[in-house]
Amino acid sequence: MEIILLKQICIMFLLIAVGMFLVKKGYLSEQGGKDLGAILLRVVIPCVILKSYITEYTAERAIDLAVSAAMALLALLVAMVISFLVFGTKRSIENFGASFCNVGFIGIPLVQAVLGEGAVFYLASFIALLNILQWTYGVFILTGDKETVRIKTIAANPVVLAFFGGLLLFFLRIPVPQVIVSTLSSIGSMNTPLAMIILGTYLAKMNFREMFAAKSAYVCTILRLILIPAATLLVLSLIPGVKTEIRQVILIACGTPVGSNIAIFAKQYEKDYRLSVVTVCLSTICCIVTVPVFYMFAEKIIL
């Protein structure tokens, strides 16, 4: 399993290299990268989530869905508590970065490669909850002002809409025409290459000497890639009766690097944008080692 994981990460980094090449050669502008990011977040990832819920309803799968949502919430709470204890509210960028992982860009491709497309069914709750928490707790971390948390913004989030739309399709057993399913699959297949190319555009703009000199980014990266996954593994090992596949999905998700959305939030709320990009890039580079190694240990302990 670790070999499959390592192979997928290598493929993803080759795709990142493509993104860097496009930027360096002037084939992809900064605005073009932003537009690709909007397409990914507003169309592609929602289609992946929606497609994952177009499956036969059974009582067992309904229970598994509830369990995966509970495990996802638990994993996110572990990350937020540890990040708050280490960084508090003053170091808001590091706190936000360590709390919220890149489960949409990197988690989905890894889960699909290791466990198959059907396993995204268990990951969808994680993605939706992460988005909700980013726009509530995450915004509060960055601003310190509860007034900036807007329910309308959360309700209009395409990922959240896709999540609840998928739940309706699943629980109400609404039939979906095959042409719609095929369209969702086609759009969803763009997730991995598009996400990695976008990450490549971030890396292409970075000064690597500056990136590797940022001490606070190292602390955030160690927390995000090592300490938080280890703590989550410990907590999950104490909970009996959870399916192995659900454990695998949650552990792959919580081991992913800093979420790239942090750069968007940093820009919006006038925080340290450069530090936010550094944490994304540094943790993304380091995850090529940490993710397979962590998964290897996790497999021996509880999987």
C-alpha positions in Angstrom: 0.0 0.0 0.0 2.9 2.4 0.8 4.3 1.8 -2.7 1.0 2.9 -4.3 0.9 5.9 -2.0 4.5 6.9 -2.9 3.9 6.3 -6.6 0.8 8.6 -6.5 2.8 11.3 -4.7 5.5 11.1 -7.3 3.0 11.5 -10.0 1.5 14.5 -8.2 4.9 16.2 -7.9 5.5 15.6 -11.7 2.2 17.4 -12.3 3.3 20.2 -10.0 6.5 20.5 -12.1 4.3 20.9 -15.1 2.6 23.9 -13.4 5.9 25.4 -12.5 7.1 25.0 -16.1 4.0 26.7 -17.5 4.5 29.7 -15.2 8.2 30.0 -15.8 7.7 29.9 -19.6 4.9 32.4 -19.5 2.3 30.0 -20.7 0.2 30.4 -17.6 -0.3 33.8 -16.0 -1.0 34.6 -12.3 -4.6 35.5 -13.3 -4.8 32.2 -15.2 -3.7 30.3 -12.1 -6.4 32.1 -10.0 -9.0 31.2 -12.6 -8.0 27.5 -12.5 -8.2 27.6 -8.8 -11.8 29.0 -9.0 -12.7 26.2 -11.4 -11.3 23.6 -9.1 -12.9 24.9 -5.9 -16.3 25.9 -7.5 -16.8 23.1 -10.0 -14.4 20.2 -10.0 -14.3 19.3 -6.3 -18.1 19.7 -5.9 -18.6 17.3 -8.8 -16.2 14.8 -7.2 -18.2 15.0 -3.9 -21.6 14.9 -5.6 -20.5 11.9 -7.7 -19.4 10.0 -4.6 -22.9 10.0 -3.2 -24.5 8.6 -6.3 -24.5 5.1 -5.0 -27.0 2.5 -3.8 -28.5 3.3 -0.5 -28.2 0.6 2.2 -28.5 0.9 6.0 -24.9 -0.2 6.4 -23.6 2.5 4.1 -25.7 5.1 5.9 -24.1 4.0 9.2 -20.7 4.1 7.6 -21.4 7.7 6.4 -22.3 8.8 9.9 -19.2 7.1 11.4 -16.9 8.7 8.8 -18.4 12.1 9.5 -17.9 11.7 13.2 -14.3 10.5 12.7 -13.7 13.5 10.3 -15.0 15.9 12.9 -12.9 14.3 15.6 -9.7 14.5 13.4 -10.3 18.2 12.7 -10.9 19.0 16.4 -7.7 17.3 17.3 -5.9 19.4 14.7 -7.5 22.6 15.9 -6.8 22.0 19.6 -3.2 21.1 19.0 -2.6 24.1 16.7 -4.3 26.5 19.2 -2.1 25.2 22.1 1.1 25.7 20.1 0.3 28.9 18.2 -2.5 30.6 20.1 -4.2 33.6 18.4 -1.2 35.8 17.8 0.4 33.5 15.2 -2.8 33.2 13.2 -1.3 32.1 9.9 0.6 29.2 11.5 -2.5 28.3 13.6 -4.8 28.3 10.5 -2.2 26.3 8.4 -1.7 23.6 10.9 -5.4 23.3 11.7 -6.6 22.8 8.1 -5.1 20.3 5.7 -5.1 20.1 1.9 -7.7 17.3 1.8 -9.4 18.6 -1.4 -6.3 19.1 -3.6 -4.2 16.2 -2.3 -6.4 14.0 -0.1 -8.9 13.2 -2.9 -6.2 12.0 -5.4 -4.4 9.9 -2.7 -7.6 8.3 -1.5 -8.7 7.5 -5.1 -5.3 6.0 -5.9 -4.9 3.9 -2.7 -8.5 2.9 -2.0 -10.4 3.5 -5.2 -13.0 6.1 -6.3 -15.7 4.6 -4.0 -13.7 5.6 -0.9 -14.3 9.3 -1.7 -17.8 8.6 -0.2 -16.1 8.5 3.2 -13.9 11.6 2.5 -16.8 13.9 1.4 -17.8 14.6 5.0 -14.2 15.6 5.9 -14.0 18.0 3.0 -17.4 19.6 3.8 -16.7 20.0 7.5 -13.2 21.4 6.8 -14.7 24.1 4.6 -17.4 25.0 7.2 -14.7 25.2 9.9 -12.4 27.3 7.7 -15.1 29.9 7.2 -16.1 30.0 10.9 -13.3 29.1 13.3 -10.6 29.8 10.7 -11.9 33.3 9.9 -12.2 34.0 13.6 -8.5 32.9 14.1 -7.4 35.3 11.4 -9.5 38.3 12.4 -10.4 37.8 16.1 -13.8 39.2 15.2 -17.0 37.0 15.3 -18.8 39.5 13.0 -16.6 38.4 10.0 -18.2 34.9 10.2 -21.1 35.0 7.8 -23.5 32.1 7.6 -24.6 33.2 4.0 -21.0 32.7 2.8 -20.9 29.2 4.2 -24.3 28.3 2.8 -23.2 29.5 -0.6 -20.0 27.5 -0.6 -20.1 25.1 -3.6 -18.4 22.3 -1.6 -20.9 22.6 1.2 -23.8 22.7 -1.3 -22.5 19.6 -3.1 -22.2 17.8 0.2 -25.8 18.5 1.2 -27.0 17.9 -2.3 -25.2 14.5 -2.3 -26.8 13.6 1.0 -30.2 14.3 -0.4 -29.5 12.1 -3.4 -28.2 9.3 -1.2 -30.9 9.3 1.5 -33.9 10.0 -0.7 -32.6 7.5 -3.3 -33.1 9.9 -6.1 -32.3 8.3 -9.5 -29.7 10.2 -11.5 -29.6 9.8 -15.3 -26.4 8.1 -16.6 -25.5 11.1 -18.7 -25.3 13.3 -15.6 -23.2 10.7 -13.8 -20.8 10.5 -16.8 -20.6 14.2 -16.9 -19.8 14.4 -13.2 -17.2 11.7 -13.6 -15.5 13.5 -16.5 -15.3 16.8 -14.7 -14.1 15.0 -11.5 -11.3 13.3 -13.3 -9.7 16.8 -13.8 -9.2 17.1 -10.0 -5.7 15.6 -9.6 -4.0 17.3 -12.6 -5.7 20.6 -12.1 -5.0 20.7 -8.3 -1.3 19.9 -8.8 -0.8 22.4 -11.6 -2.2 25.1 -9.4 0.2 24.1 -6.6 2.9 24.3 -9.2 2.0 28.0 -9.9 2.5 28.7 -6.1 5.9 27.0 -6.1 7.0 28.8 -9.3 6.6 32.2 -7.6 8.6 31.2 -4.5 12.2 32.1 -3.6 13.3 28.7 -2.4 16.2 30.1 -0.3 13.6 32.3 1.5 11.2 29.4 1.8 13.7 27.1 3.5 14.8 30.0 5.8 11.4 30.6 7.3 11.6 29.0 10.8 7.9 29.5 11.7 7.0 27.6 8.6 9.0 24.7 9.7 7.2 24.5 13.0 3.8 24.7 11.2 5.0 22.0 8.8 6.2 19.6 11.5 2.9 20.1 13.4 0.8 19.6 10.2 2.6 16.6 8.8 3.9 14.7 11.9 2.5 15.7 15.3 -1.2 16.2 14.3 -1.3 12.9 12.3 0.4 11.1 15.1 -2.1 12.4 17.7 -5.0 11.6 15.4 -3.7 8.1 15.0 -3.5 7.7 18.7 -7.1 8.9 19.2 -8.4 6.7 16.4 -6.6 3.7 17.9 -8.7 4.1 21.1 -12.0 3.9 19.2 -13.2 0.3 18.5 -15.5 -0.9 15.8 -14.6 1.5 13.0 -14.1 0.0 9.5 -10.6 -0.2 8.3 -11.4 1.7 5.1 -12.8 4.6 7.1 -9.7 4.7 9.3 -7.6 4.7 6.2 -9.5 7.6 4.6 -9.3 9.7 7.7 -5.6 9.0 8.3 -4.7 9.8 4.7 -6.7 13.0 4.9 -5.1 14.2 8.2 -1.6 13.5 6.9 -1.9 15.9 4.0 0.0 19.3 4.0 -1.2 22.8 4.7 -4.3 23.7 2.7 -3.7 26.1 -0.1 -6.9 28.1 0.9 -4.8 29.7 3.6 -3.2 32.0 0.9 -6.7 33.1 -0.2 -7.7 33.9 3.3 -4.5 35.7 4.0 -5.1 37.9 1.0 -8.7 38.6 2.0 -8.0 39.5 5.6 -4.7 41.3 5.0 -2.5 38.8 6.9 1.1 37.6 6.0 0.4 36.3 2.5 4.1 35.4 1.9 4.3 33.2 5.0 1.0 31.5 4.1 2.4 30.6 0.7 5.7 29.4 2.3 3.8 27.1 4.6 1.8 25.6 1.7 4.9 25.0 -0.4 7.2 23.8 2.3 4.7 21.3 3.7 3.7 20.1 0.2 7.4 19.4 -0.6 7.9 17.6 2.7 4.8 15.4 2.4 6.4 13.3 -0.3 8.3 11.7 2.6 6.0 12.1 5.6 2.8 10.8 4.1 4.1 7.3 3.0 6.1 6.9 6.2 3.2 7.9 8.4 0.8 5.6 6.6 3.3 2.7 7.0 3.3 3.2 10.7 -0.4 3.6 10.9 -1.0 0.4 8.9 1.1 -1.6 11.4 -0.7 0.0 14.4 -4.4 0.1 13.7 -5.1 -0.7 10.0 
